[in-house]
Amino acid sequence: MTEIHKTAIIDPSAKLGEGVSVGPYSIIGRDVNIGQGTWIGPHVVICNHTDIGKDNRIYQYCSIGESPQHQGYADEPTRLVIGDRNTVREYSTINRGTDPKIGGLGLTRIGSDNFIMSYTHIAHDCTLGDQIIFANGASLAGHVEVESNAILGGFTLVHQFCRIGQHCITGIGCICLQDIPPYIVAAGNPGEPHGINTTGLKRRDFESSTIQLLNRAYRLFYRKGLDMNSALDQIRRLSDDDEHVHAFADFMTRTKRGIAR
């Protein structure tokens, strides 16, 4: 049964699924769709043109789907799409995309099963995968891509158009000015690589043989003094059938901001 507190304000065009709960003084804007079982705490604002999936939990004082912080934005009906079973903690902000006419995607997209802690910010046109953790205060500028299973340490800041690779982890206060490759530990200002995320990969039941191959790939890329093409050629030769080794190499070939070294 849908439960809407008497002080909540719901636009008539909003669509709420079965079992949605909306807390005191929360505001749901026009053209908002909220999937079944999602819980909206008190004093939450969910703005226009936002789609939220099933079984999410959004805590008090969050601003979800507000217009992008972009000077070229002219109130176009861009969207925010959030998947299922995400947790968004207090005071977090997630903005909609910007219009393609000004270089945007028209969409900010959040996957499923993500844990987004307090005081985080996800800017316009960002794309997040699944099972990502943002510790308190982590923030993304516009057009950032975060791949699945990444962990951003507290107060990590990511420059616009950067990519954060799958299964990597950043240290507290890491400043990411370039792409952070998958499977590694990054820390510092600017963010620099500090080896493979061995502990995290073991916790996710990676085979020891894969972890060994990734360590070899890391040394080839960062420790042998090879140019990028030579390093990637040797990395691909490490294994014909290990998808993670090939993902490590393929990530490097798609960089726009450069790779953190």
Buried (B, 14 or more C-beta within 10 A) or exposed (E): EEEBEEEBEBEEEBEBBEBBBBBEBBBBBBBBBBBBBBBBBBBBBBBBBBBBBBBBBBBBBBBBBBBBBBEEBEEBEBBBBBBBBBBBBBBBBBBBBBBEEEEBBBBBBBBBBBBBBBBBBBBBBBBBBBBBBBBBBBBBBBBBBBBBBBBBBBBBBBBBBBBBBBBBBBBBBBBBBBBBBBBBBBBBEEBBBBBBBBEBBEEEEBEEEBBEBBBBBBBBBBEEEBEEEEBBEBBBEBBEEBEBBBBBBBBBEEBEBEBBE
